C-alpha cells in the first residue's frame, strides 16, 4: 500500500510540475503575443502614414506634370509667335515701301521669302 501511495505522490508531484511548466510557457507566450500585437499596431500606424504621404507625393507629382505640360504649351506658343513675327514685320515694312533686299538684310528672311512678301503685300 505504501508503494501505491508513493507512486500516487510521485504522479501528483509530476502533474503539479507539469502544470507549473505549462503555466510558465503560457505566460511567456502571452508576453510574446502582447509584444507582437504592439509591433503590429506600430507597423500599421507607420503604413498608414506612408500611404498618406504617398497620396500627397502623388498629388505633387501630378501638379508638377501639369505645370510642365502648361509650360511646354506656353513655350510652343511663344516660339510660334516669334516665328510669325518676322513676317508681320516684313509685311509692315513692305507696306511702308521696303523692298525684298531690305527684308533680307533687316529680318534675315531668305530671298524667296522676301520676294513672296513683297509680291503679296507690296503696293500694286
SULPEGI-V60626 format. One record per helix or strand. SS is the DSSP state (alpha for helix, beta for strand). FROM is the first residue (numbers start at 1). LEN is the number of residues. Records with the same first field share a line. If there is no record, write none. Layout:
BEGIN
SS: FROM-LEN, FROM-LEN
END
This chain:
BEGIN
alpha: 2-94, 100-8, 111-11
END
